[in-house]
């Protein structure tokens, strides 16, 4: 068993009948391998030259053949050299069998008979197209999201799915659609979640669902965010009026609560200071007048009473 990049795997590789798991490929530093290959090529050239100037015909042929073999063998051996850049990995296969992944950057050498597929492990962004779906209340809405991801397990990315990039893009769109139909754009229930008012909680759920969907491809979801969220054009104006009406009702409710408090304070002050003694009928009239003044959306026109309080 070998542990690489937080993943414990069985080195039997993809051919063990279970899901492929990444492990480190056997490789050595490329510097000594490069020097050995160059030395072999020079040695092969030297043997060919020595054979060309040799006297006996048998020795000449033997040296030339040996030199050519050494030269060609050095070239084949040097084909095992790989330049691994930071943020990249090489998936190594030998005759169709997974033999590990090279993540160490720099010049590395592996068995020249293997194939090495380059995989980027850098962080990537994918922004979905603007999708038109129905929310939990059946209202058509438009939304789009951006997904930040990277390859965590190169073996699963190569062997478990056909094209891991296309797989992530397709699953991202499917997850966004599923989240959209689970929640309303605006919730009628104050305790319920809505896409517009609870974007942090819902994008967290989106990231969790998307991670479960792309786990088979060895992909890690770093972050997901909504980049576009709106009602569909055919109902946008009606929903805007509904939002405006809701805001107006909320504002009126707050105004009425404030006005009732101010009227109560005025009556209590008049009673405590013994400024004027009002009977219930006059108190009701005063309350009515104050509520009209405080709750009206236009400036009140005062009427000055020049007579007594009861005229």
RAVENRA-V479461 format. One line per field, one symbol per residue. phi: phi as a letter, one per 20 degrees, with the letter a starting at -180 (. if undefined). A space follows every 10 residues. Layout:
# RAVENRA-V479461
phi=???
This chain:
# RAVENRA-V479461
phi=.cdclmcece ffmfeendff cfbfffbcgf ffffffffff ffffffffff ffefffffff ffffffffff fffffffffe fcedegncbc eecclndfdo cedffoeccc gfeedceece dffcdcdfff edceffenef cdbbbdddbb edcffffede cfbfffffff ffffffffff eecefcefef eeecfeecff ffffffffff fffdffemdd eeabbfdbba ffgfcfffff ffffffffff ffffffffff ffffffffff ffelfbddeg ffffffffff ffffefecff dfdeeeeefd d
